[in-house]
Amino acid sequence: MDVLDYMERRFLAEVHEDFVDKLDAGLIETKNKQEALIDSYCEEILKRYPEWADLQVSVVAGAGFEPAAFRL
C-alpha cells in the first residue's frame, strides 16, 4: 500500500467516525444540517487535496446496463 492509499483510508476513517458522532448527537436531523455537514467535508477535502479543486468525473454504465429501467 502506498502513502496516498494510506492517507485516503485514514481520511475516510476520520470522516466516518465524525459522521457517526454527529449522527448519535442528532446534529444531522434536518436537510440544512446535512448540507452544512457535507459542505464542511468538502472544505476539508479541498484543504487536504487542493489538486482536486478542478476534478471532473464521468460515470459510464457497465455491462448489463438497461436504459429502459431508467426512463426519464
Buried (B, 14 or more C-beta within 10 A) or exposed (E): EEEEEEEBEEBEEEBEEBBEEBEEEEBBEEEEEEEEBEEEBEEBBEEEBEEEEEEEEEEEEEEEEEEEEEEE
